[in-house]
Amino acid sequence: MADDGEPVIEDSTNLTQDDDRVAKLTHFPQTRVRNMMKLDPDLHLANKESVFLLTRATELFVEYFAKEAYKKTVIGKRKTIQKKDLDATVDEKDEIAFLEGVLE
């Protein structure tokens, strides 16, 4: 409600602009992340904030993994990240050990 006691009616264009602004904060498509989240039978509700946070966390994880793999590429005096760089990163970093065998 507004200060004068009248209800505030939000313009739907403002809501769309807000959604667009939030979507620009991530590089991965949030719609696709939401669809993957819904594949989990235990998930009953995925609100915008949870989808945003999961999308952003995924982006940060992929960025970290790529940077660590790139370090292996530089050590090998190459310009292109190869599967062996990803495998070496998984083997050496305990925090991503859960990916062991996934790239097979």
Chimera marker file (.cmm) of the C-alpha trace (Angstrom):
<marker_set name="trace">
<marker id="1" x="0.000" y="0.000" z="0.000" r="1" g="1" b="0" radius="0.5"/>
<marker id="2" x="1.107" y="3.529" z="-0.666" r="1" g="1" b="0" radius="0.5"/>
<marker id="3" x="1.621" y="6.060" z="2.137" r="1" g="1" b="0" radius="0.5"/>
<marker id="4" x="-1.773" y="7.600" z="1.427" r="1" g="1" b="0" radius="0.5"/>
<marker id="5" x="-3.563" y="4.280" z="2.034" r="1" g="1" b="0" radius="0.5"/>
<marker id="6" x="-4.170" y="3.421" z="-1.629" r="1" g="1" b="0" radius="0.5"/>
<marker id="7" x="-2.962" y="0.065" z="-2.967" r="1" g="1" b="0" radius="0.5"/>
<marker id="8" x="0.123" y="0.168" z="-5.152" r="1" g="1" b="0" radius="0.5"/>
<marker id="9" x="-0.340" y="-1.408" z="-8.562" r="1" g="1" b="0" radius="0.5"/>
<marker id="10" x="2.904" y="-2.598" z="-10.078" r="1" g="1" b="0" radius="0.5"/>
<marker id="11" x="3.362" y="-2.238" z="-13.790" r="1" g="1" b="0" radius="0.5"/>
<marker id="12" x="4.075" y="-5.602" z="-15.440" r="1" g="1" b="0" radius="0.5"/>
<marker id="13" x="6.805" y="-3.971" z="-17.551" r="1" g="1" b="0" radius="0.5"/>
<marker id="14" x="8.725" y="-3.175" z="-14.355" r="1" g="1" b="0" radius="0.5"/>
<marker id="15" x="8.540" y="-6.837" z="-13.324" r="1" g="1" b="0" radius="0.5"/>
<marker id="16" x="9.829" y="-7.912" z="-16.721" r="1" g="1" b="0" radius="0.5"/>
<marker id="17" x="12.687" y="-5.415" z="-16.527" r="1" g="1" b="0" radius="0.5"/>
<marker id="18" x="13.607" y="-6.691" z="-13.055" r="1" g="1" b="0" radius="0.5"/>
<marker id="19" x="13.666" y="-10.280" z="-14.340" r="1" g="1" b="0" radius="0.5"/>
<marker id="20" x="15.866" y="-9.210" z="-17.267" r="1" g="1" b="0" radius="0.5"/>
<marker id="21" x="18.266" y="-7.379" z="-14.924" r="1" g="1" b="0" radius="0.5"/>
<marker id="22" x="18.586" y="-10.423" z="-12.655" r="1" g="1" b="0" radius="0.5"/>
<marker id="23" x="19.064" y="-12.715" z="-15.665" r="1" g="1" b="0" radius="0.5"/>
<marker id="24" x="21.960" y="-10.547" z="-16.852" r="1" g="1" b="0" radius="0.5"/>
<marker id="25" x="23.777" y="-11.208" z="-13.573" r="1" g="1" b="0" radius="0.5"/>
<marker id="26" x="24.331" y="-14.792" z="-14.715" r="1" g="1" b="0" radius="0.5"/>
<marker id="27" x="25.795" y="-16.206" z="-17.895" r="1" g="1" b="0" radius="0.5"/>
<marker id="28" x="24.062" y="-19.580" z="-17.753" r="1" g="1" b="0" radius="0.5"/>
<marker id="29" x="20.388" y="-19.678" z="-18.760" r="1" g="1" b="0" radius="0.5"/>
<marker id="30" x="18.342" y="-19.782" z="-15.575" r="1" g="1" b="0" radius="0.5"/>
<marker id="31" x="15.429" y="-21.450" z="-17.348" r="1" g="1" b="0" radius="0.5"/>
<marker id="32" x="17.582" y="-24.432" z="-18.223" r="1" g="1" b="0" radius="0.5"/>
<marker id="33" x="18.920" y="-24.632" z="-14.668" r="1" g="1" b="0" radius="0.5"/>
<marker id="34" x="15.342" y="-24.527" z="-13.338" r="1" g="1" b="0" radius="0.5"/>
<marker id="35" x="14.381" y="-27.364" z="-15.687" r="1" g="1" b="0" radius="0.5"/>
<marker id="36" x="17.312" y="-29.457" z="-14.454" r="1" g="1" b="0" radius="0.5"/>
<marker id="37" x="16.326" y="-28.721" z="-10.858" r="1" g="1" b="0" radius="0.5"/>
<marker id="38" x="12.801" y="-29.940" z="-11.556" r="1" g="1" b="0" radius="0.5"/>
<marker id="39" x="14.191" y="-33.331" z="-12.623" r="1" g="1" b="0" radius="0.5"/>
<marker id="40" x="14.752" y="-34.047" z="-8.929" r="1" g="1" b="0" radius="0.5"/>
<marker id="41" x="11.593" y="-35.768" z="-7.612" r="1" g="1" b="0" radius="0.5"/>
<marker id="42" x="12.274" y="-34.420" z="-4.100" r="1" g="1" b="0" radius="0.5"/>
<marker id="43" x="12.111" y="-30.814" z="-5.289" r="1" g="1" b="0" radius="0.5"/>
<marker id="44" x="8.616" y="-29.392" z="-5.044" r="1" g="1" b="0" radius="0.5"/>
<marker id="45" x="9.270" y="-25.677" z="-5.476" r="1" g="1" b="0" radius="0.5"/>
<marker id="46" x="12.105" y="-23.709" z="-7.052" r="1" g="1" b="0" radius="0.5"/>
<marker id="47" x="11.714" y="-19.980" z="-6.494" r="1" g="1" b="0" radius="0.5"/>
<marker id="48" x="13.619" y="-17.332" z="-8.450" r="1" g="1" b="0" radius="0.5"/>
<marker id="49" x="16.176" y="-16.734" z="-5.718" r="1" g="1" b="0" radius="0.5"/>
<marker id="50" x="17.120" y="-20.398" z="-5.379" r="1" g="1" b="0" radius="0.5"/>
<marker id="51" x="17.466" y="-20.778" z="-9.158" r="1" g="1" b="0" radius="0.5"/>
<marker id="52" x="19.610" y="-17.636" z="-9.283" r="1" g="1" b="0" radius="0.5"/>
<marker id="53" x="21.863" y="-18.836" z="-6.450" r="1" g="1" b="0" radius="0.5"/>
<marker id="54" x="22.303" y="-22.289" z="-7.940" r="1" g="1" b="0" radius="0.5"/>
<marker id="55" x="23.027" y="-20.802" z="-11.367" r="1" g="1" b="0" radius="0.5"/>
<marker id="56" x="25.603" y="-18.400" z="-9.933" r="1" g="1" b="0" radius="0.5"/>
<marker id="57" x="27.237" y="-21.137" z="-7.833" r="1" g="1" b="0" radius="0.5"/>
<marker id="58" x="27.494" y="-23.331" z="-10.937" r="1" g="1" b="0" radius="0.5"/>
<marker id="59" x="29.125" y="-20.516" z="-12.878" r="1" g="1" b="0" radius="0.5"/>
<marker id="60" x="31.666" y="-19.953" z="-10.119" r="1" g="1" b="0" radius="0.5"/>
<marker id="61" x="32.428" y="-23.680" z="-9.941" r="1" g="1" b="0" radius="0.5"/>
<marker id="62" x="32.934" y="-23.951" z="-13.715" r="1" g="1" b="0" radius="0.5"/>
<marker id="63" x="35.154" y="-20.848" z="-13.639" r="1" g="1" b="0" radius="0.5"/>
<marker id="64" x="37.281" y="-22.327" z="-10.829" r="1" g="1" b="0" radius="0.5"/>
<marker id="65" x="37.566" y="-25.706" z="-12.570" r="1" g="1" b="0" radius="0.5"/>
<marker id="66" x="38.519" y="-24.084" z="-15.881" r="1" g="1" b="0" radius="0.5"/>
<marker id="67" x="41.178" y="-21.873" z="-14.258" r="1" g="1" b="0" radius="0.5"/>
<marker id="68" x="42.728" y="-24.827" z="-12.445" r="1" g="1" b="0" radius="0.5"/>
<marker id="69" x="42.743" y="-26.889" z="-15.650" r="1" g="1" b="0" radius="0.5"/>
<marker id="70" x="44.252" y="-23.962" z="-17.537" r="1" g="1" b="0" radius="0.5"/>
<marker id="71" x="47.147" y="-23.910" z="-15.084" r="1" g="1" b="0" radius="0.5"/>
<marker id="72" x="47.916" y="-27.481" z="-16.191" r="1" g="1" b="0" radius="0.5"/>
<marker id="73" x="47.712" y="-26.361" z="-19.803" r="1" g="1" b="0" radius="0.5"/>
<marker id="74" x="50.232" y="-23.570" z="-19.216" r="1" g="1" b="0" radius="0.5"/>
<marker id="75" x="52.594" y="-25.962" z="-17.422" r="1" g="1" b="0" radius="0.5"/>
<marker id="76" x="52.354" y="-28.242" z="-20.474" r="1" g="1" b="0" radius="0.5"/>
<marker id="77" x="53.192" y="-25.240" z="-22.694" r="1" g="1" b="0" radius="0.5"/>
<marker id="78" x="49.968" y="-25.558" z="-24.644" r="1" g="1" b="0" radius="0.5"/>
<marker id="79" x="47.222" y="-23.090" z="-25.520" r="1" g="1" b="0" radius="0.5"/>
<marker id="80" x="44.233" y="-25.424" z="-25.482" r="1" g="1" b="0" radius="0.5"/>
<marker id="81" x="42.782" y="-27.164" z="-22.440" r="1" g="1" b="0" radius="0.5"/>
<marker id="82" x="42.660" y="-30.897" z="-23.017" r="1" g="1" b="0" radius="0.5"/>
<marker id="83" x="40.885" y="-33.725" z="-21.231" r="1" g="1" b="0" radius="0.5"/>
<marker id="84" x="44.146" y="-34.736" z="-19.555" r="1" g="1" b="0" radius="0.5"/>
<marker id="85" x="44.296" y="-31.261" z="-17.952" r="1" g="1" b="0" radius="0.5"/>
<marker id="86" x="40.809" y="-31.733" z="-16.539" r="1" g="1" b="0" radius="0.5"/>
<marker id="87" x="41.698" y="-35.226" z="-15.294" r="1" g="1" b="0" radius="0.5"/>
<marker id="88" x="44.886" y="-33.955" z="-13.642" r="1" g="1" b="0" radius="0.5"/>
<marker id="89" x="42.926" y="-31.190" z="-11.937" r="1" g="1" b="0" radius="0.5"/>
<marker id="90" x="40.364" y="-33.659" z="-10.587" r="1" g="1" b="0" radius="0.5"/>
<marker id="91" x="43.172" y="-35.919" z="-9.328" r="1" g="1" b="0" radius="0.5"/>
<marker id="92" x="45.047" y="-33.109" z="-7.567" r="1" g="1" b="0" radius="0.5"/>
<marker id="93" x="42.232" y="-31.036" z="-6.056" r="1" g="1" b="0" radius="0.5"/>
<marker id="94" x="40.402" y="-32.656" z="-3.154" r="1" g="1" b="0" radius="0.5"/>
<marker id="95" x="37.445" y="-30.265" z="-3.410" r="1" g="1" b="0" radius="0.5"/>
<marker id="96" x="36.529" y="-31.588" z="-6.860" r="1" g="1" b="0" radius="0.5"/>
<marker id="97" x="37.374" y="-35.237" z="-6.261" r="1" g="1" b="0" radius="0.5"/>
<marker id="98" x="33.655" y="-36.036" z="-6.611" r="1" g="1" b="0" radius="0.5"/>
<marker id="99" x="34.146" y="-35.631" z="-10.386" r="1" g="1" b="0" radius="0.5"/>
<marker id="100" x="36.540" y="-38.567" z="-10.531" r="1" g="1" b="0" radius="0.5"/>
<marker id="101" x="35.448" y="-40.919" z="-13.294" r="1" g="1" b="0" radius="0.5"/>
<marker id="102" x="32.737" y="-38.587" z="-14.577" r="1" g="1" b="0" radius="0.5"/>
<marker id="103" x="34.706" y="-37.507" z="-17.625" r="1" g="1" b="0" radius="0.5"/>
<marker id="104" x="35.137" y="-41.106" z="-18.851" r="1" g="1" b="0" radius="0.5"/>
<link id1="1" id2="2" r="1" g="1" b="0" radius="0.2"/>
<link id1="2" id2="3" r="1" g="1" b="0" radius="0.2"/>
<link id1="3" id2="4" r="1" g="1" b="0" radius="0.2"/>
<link id1="4" id2="5" r="1" g="1" b="0" radius="0.2"/>
<link id1="5" id2="6" r="1" g="1" b="0" radius="0.2"/>
<link id1="6" id2="7" r="1" g="1" b="0" radius="0.2"/>
<link id1="7" id2="8" r="1" g="1" b="0" radius="0.2"/>
<link id1="8" id2="9" r="1" g="1" b="0" radius="0.2"/>
<link id1="9" id2="10" r="1" g="1" b="0" radius="0.2"/>
<link id1="10" id2="11" r="1" g="1" b="0" radius="0.2"/>
<link id1="11" id2="12" r="1" g="1" b="0" radius="0.2"/>
<link id1="12" id2="13" r="1" g="1" b="0" radius="0.2"/>
<link id1="13" id2="14" r="1" g="1" b="0" radius="0.2"/>
<link id1="14" id2="15" r="1" g="1" b="0" radius="0.2"/>
<link id1="15" id2="16" r="1" g="1" b="0" radius="0.2"/>
<link id1="16" id2="17" r="1" g="1" b="0" radius="0.2"/>
<link id1="17" id2="18" r="1" g="1" b="0" radius="0.2"/>
<link id1="18" id2="19" r="1" g="1" b="0" radius="0.2"/>
<link id1="19" id2="20" r="1" g="1" b="0" radius="0.2"/>
<link id1="20" id2="21" r="1" g="1" b="0" radius="0.2"/>
<link id1="21" id2="22" r="1" g="1" b="0" radius="0.2"/>
<link id1="22" id2="23" r="1" g="1" b="0" radius="0.2"/>
<link id1="23" id2="24" r="1" g="1" b="0" radius="0.2"/>
<link id1="24" id2="25" r="1" g="1" b="0" radius="0.2"/>
<link id1="25" id2="26" r="1" g="1" b="0" radius="0.2"/>
<link id1="26" id2="27" r="1" g="1" b="0" radius="0.2"/>
<link id1="27" id2="28" r="1" g="1" b="0" radius="0.2"/>
<link id1="28" id2="29" r="1" g="1" b="0" radius="0.2"/>
<link id1="29" id2="30" r="1" g="1" b="0" radius="0.2"/>
<link id1="30" id2="31" r="1" g="1" b="0" radius="0.2"/>
<link id1="31" id2="32" r="1" g="1" b="0" radius="0.2"/>
<link id1="32" id2="33" r="1" g="1" b="0" radius="0.2"/>
<link id1="33" id2="34" r="1" g="1" b="0" radius="0.2"/>
<link id1="34" id2="35" r="1" g="1" b="0" radius="0.2"/>
<link id1="35" id2="36" r="1" g="1" b="0" radius="0.2"/>
<link id1="36" id2="37" r="1" g="1" b="0" radius="0.2"/>
<link id1="37" id2="38" r="1" g="1" b="0" radius="0.2"/>
<link id1="38" id2="39" r="1" g="1" b="0" radius="0.2"/>
<link id1="39" id2="40" r="1" g="1" b="0" radius="0.2"/>
<link id1="40" id2="41" r="1" g="1" b="0" radius="0.2"/>
<link id1="41" id2="42" r="1" g="1" b="0" radius="0.2"/>
<link id1="42" id2="43" r="1" g="1" b="0" radius="0.2"/>
<link id1="43" id2="44" r="1" g="1" b="0" radius="0.2"/>
<link id1="44" id2="45" r="1" g="1" b="0" radius="0.2"/>
<link id1="45" id2="46" r="1" g="1" b="0" radius="0.2"/>
<link id1="46" id2="47" r="1" g="1" b="0" radius="0.2"/>
<link id1="47" id2="48" r="1" g="1" b="0" radius="0.2"/>
<link id1="48" id2="49" r="1" g="1" b="0" radius="0.2"/>
<link id1="49" id2="50" r="1" g="1" b="0" radius="0.2"/>
<link id1="50" id2="51" r="1" g="1" b="0" radius="0.2"/>
<link id1="51" id2="52" r="1" g="1" b="0" radius="0.2"/>
<link id1="52" id2="53" r="1" g="1" b="0" radius="0.2"/>
<link id1="53" id2="54" r="1" g="1" b="0" radius="0.2"/>
<link id1="54" id2="55" r="1" g="1" b="0" radius="0.2"/>
<link id1="55" id2="56" r="1" g="1" b="0" radius="0.2"/>
<link id1="56" id2="57" r="1" g="1" b="0" radius="0.2"/>
<link id1="57" id2="58" r="1" g="1" b="0" radius="0.2"/>
<link id1="58" id2="59" r="1" g="1" b="0" radius="0.2"/>
<link id1="59" id2="60" r="1" g="1" b="0" radius="0.2"/>
<link id1="60" id2="61" r="1" g="1" b="0" radius="0.2"/>
<link id1="61" id2="62" r="1" g="1" b="0" radius="0.2"/>
<link id1="62" id2="63" r="1" g="1" b="0" radius="0.2"/>
<link id1="63" id2="64" r="1" g="1" b="0" radius="0.2"/>
<link id1="64" id2="65" r="1" g="1" b="0" radius="0.2"/>
<link id1="65" id2="66" r="1" g="1" b="0" radius="0.2"/>
<link id1="66" id2="67" r="1" g="1" b="0" radius="0.2"/>
<link id1="67" id2="68" r="1" g="1" b="0" radius="0.2"/>
<link id1="68" id2="69" r="1" g="1" b="0" radius="0.2"/>
<link id1="69" id2="70" r="1" g="1" b="0" radius="0.2"/>
<link id1="70" id2="71" r="1" g="1" b="0" radius="0.2"/>
<link id1="71" id2="72" r="1" g="1" b="0" radius="0.2"/>
<link id1="72" id2="73" r="1" g="1" b="0" radius="0.2"/>
<link id1="73" id2="74" r="1" g="1" b="0" radius="0.2"/>
<link id1="74" id2="75" r="1" g="1" b="0" radius="0.2"/>
<link id1="75" id2="76" r="1" g="1" b="0" radius="0.2"/>
<link id1="76" id2="77" r="1" g="1" b="0" radius="0.2"/>
<link id1="77" id2="78" r="1" g="1" b="0" radius="0.2"/>
<link id1="78" id2="79" r="1" g="1" b="0" radius="0.2"/>
<link id1="79" id2="80" r="1" g="1" b="0" radius="0.2"/>
<link id1="80" id2="81" r="1" g="1" b="0" radius="0.2"/>
<link id1="81" id2="82" r="1" g="1" b="0" radius="0.2"/>
<link id1="82" id2="83" r="1" g="1" b="0" radius="0.2"/>
<link id1="83" id2="84" r="1" g="1" b="0" radius="0.2"/>
<link id1="84" id2="85" r="1" g="1" b="0" radius="0.2"/>
<link id1="85" id2="86" r="1" g="1" b="0" radius="0.2"/>
<link id1="86" id2="87" r="1" g="1" b="0" radius="0.2"/>
<link id1="87" id2="88" r="1" g="1" b="0" radius="0.2"/>
<link id1="88" id2="89" r="1" g="1" b="0" radius="0.2"/>
<link id1="89" id2="90" r="1" g="1" b="0" radius="0.2"/>
<link id1="90" id2="91" r="1" g="1" b="0" radius="0.2"/>
<link id1="91" id2="92" r="1" g="1" b="0" radius="0.2"/>
<link id1="92" id2="93" r="1" g="1" b="0" radius="0.2"/>
<link id1="93" id2="94" r="1" g="1" b="0" radius="0.2"/>
<link id1="94" id2="95" r="1" g="1" b="0" radius="0.2"/>
<link id1="95" id2="96" r="1" g="1" b="0" radius="0.2"/>
<link id1="96" id2="97" r="1" g="1" b="0" radius="0.2"/>
<link id1="97" id2="98" r="1" g="1" b="0" radius="0.2"/>
<link id1="98" id2="99" r="1" g="1" b="0" radius="0.2"/>
<link id1="99" id2="100" r="1" g="1" b="0" radius="0.2"/>
<link id1="100" id2="101" r="1" g="1" b="0" radius="0.2"/>
<link id1="101" id2="102" r="1" g="1" b="0" radius="0.2"/>
<link id1="102" id2="103" r="1" g="1" b="0" radius="0.2"/>
<link id1="103" id2="104" r="1" g="1" b="0" radius="0.2"/>
</marker_set>
